Amino acid sequence: MARPLIAEINLTALRHNYQLALSQSAASSALAVVKANAYGHGAVAVAQALADLTPAFAVACIEEAEELVAAGIKQPITLLEGFFDSNELPIIIARGYETLIHSDWQLKQLVHYLSHHRVAANSLNIWLKVDTGMHRLGFAIEQVNSVYQQLKALPAINKITLTSHLACADDLSNGATSKQLAQFQTLQQQLNCLVSIANSPATLGYPEAQQGCLRPGIMLYGASPLAPGHALGEQLKTVMTLKTQIISVRDLPIGESVGYGERFTTQKATRIGVVACGYGDGYPRHARDGTPVLVNGKKCHLAGRVSMDMLTVDLTNSPGAQIGDEVILWGEDLSVNEVASYCDTISYTLLTCLLPRVQRRYIK
Ligand SMILES: *Cc1c(COP(=O)(O)O)cnc(C)c1O
């Protein structure tokens, strides 16, 4: 006996998606972004499954990198926000992490550290972030040449990769991306250095961005960041299937309400299934009535507010459904993008918000 809620994670699909990303790279170079517990899929298992394919990984912070190293991952790991405190520098250097530098304060601390400690020559790879228009992290375009030269003059520093992040690449009709790419390419030509610009949507949708090292995240997990119908996006394979079971069924007459706050009221006699999954597992509490849920492969709809451990489904479209029958909350036949659209959010949040309570089961 066990609670039936499981996130089944298809590692073959994950590998397929990585290879699809790599096939778009002009330089045959793509690291795998495994921050936020590999978008909820389990960072260690995902990194291990990709270890013979990918030359490098990227995470948000040193704690995430340390988890991978403790599990035996040997590839270089890029810290996408660099260090938060200079006391991380000795660990970065000892482990060979590749730190990003996005701000003056980091540059100052790095220069100060390197001038007060013995660090082997050419032992540190740096990612230099430029703000090409997203206005979140990165040096202003006018600063980059000077920062690059300062970094280059430090004997401890080996490779410098110029990097930037795209704000609107998931919308192929948004002109902001071409502007960002043009700014980036101008700098690239000036500095003639290694580069990395493409996230998943750019990897799939912007050939101009497919130079240098690609940084695919969400696409590895099979959720296309582009609108449905994009040829490459459609080739992605779903990695996670969140599945569970019906644990109770009741037949309600017209005019009865279900769950907290009586949000859903039956408009006719309705069979309701109670499903073992709730916001305490990461399923969004703000999912609307009508959010699709597969019951025995048939598309049914959420009815009533999501509880901490349970949610309730209108079984009209799966009339024979019984206790113990399979329920899929998202997965191959019900895309996480579709579910997200009913929850006023995106696939990224549904996947990353899946809590540790949900058992991950890995299949090859
Ligand atoms: C998270 C992240 C990525 C991956 O983005 P996706 O849209 O998931 O592909 C790439 N680059 C940076 C800097 C990131 O923070």
The ligand as a Tripos MOL2 file, in Angstrom:
@<TRIPOS>MOLECULE
LIG
   15    15     1     0     0
SMALL
NO_CHARGES

@<TRIPOS>ATOM
      1 C1         17.2120   29.1100  -16.9300 C.3       1 LIG1
      2 C2         18.1370   29.6830  -17.9000 C.ar      1 LIG1
      3 C3         18.2770   29.1250  -19.1770 C.ar      1 LIG1
      4 C4         17.3580   28.0370  -19.6910 C.3       1 LIG1
      5 O1         16.1480   28.6300  -20.0990 O.3       1 LIG1
      6 P1         15.0090   27.7840  -20.8100 P.3       1 LIG1
      7 O2         14.0170   28.8030  -21.2350 O.co2     1 LIG1
      8 O3         14.4560   26.8480  -19.7840 O.co2     1 LIG1
      9 O4         15.6540   27.0580  -21.9100 O.co2     1 LIG1
     10 C5         19.2510   29.6270  -20.0100 C.ar      1 LIG1
     11 N1         20.0460   30.6410  -19.6110 N.ar      1 LIG1
     12 C6         19.9320   31.2220  -18.4040 C.ar      1 LIG1
     13 C7         20.8310   32.3460  -18.0300 C.3       1 LIG1
     14 C8         18.9790   30.7770  -17.5190 C.ar      1 LIG1
     15 O5         18.8580   31.3670  -16.3150 O.3       1 LIG1
@<TRIPOS>BOND
     1     1     2 1
     2     2     3 ar
     3     2    14 ar
     4     3     4 1
     5     3    10 ar
     6     4     5 1
     7     5     6 1
     8     6     7 2
     9     6     8 1
    10     6     9 1
    11    10    11 ar
    12    11    12 ar
    13    12    13 1
    14    12    14 ar
    15    14    15 1
@<TRIPOS>SUBSTRUCTURE
     1 LIG1         1 GROUP 0 **** ****
